[in-house]
């Protein structure tokens, strides 16, 4: 089975963000870092070359595929932010997404251009919901 490329690296989050060209995207990234660090209680780490992640969990699917992922994370991509949230389509997630503001949703990825068009309290609830779900489904290993 192929090894996942998305894992913690030694890349500096500060150096990575310094290379983000758009000053608003850099500022929004710092807002997301502060939020996710507060919600997870974890410091930001680079996961792969472009994801800023917080905490980790180990997953194993019925298919046998397993790996590690960050509990919360995002990537300030050129076109838009990718904010990684639980792919489980719960009633709570659906209700929160309806109140969030301008976005589009993939399976487990929330795409937004900027934070200023969003209700940040709702975004925080979405991220917390996702963190809670990850920690419930994949408790920390002893």
Secondary structure, DSSP 8 states (H G I E B T S, - for coil): ----S-SB-S--HHHHHHT---HHHHHHHHHHHHHHHHHH---EEEETTTEEEES-EEEE-TTS-EEEE-SEEEEE-SSSEEEE------HHHHHHHHHHBS-EE-SSEEEES-STTB-HHHHHHHHHHHHHHHHHHS----
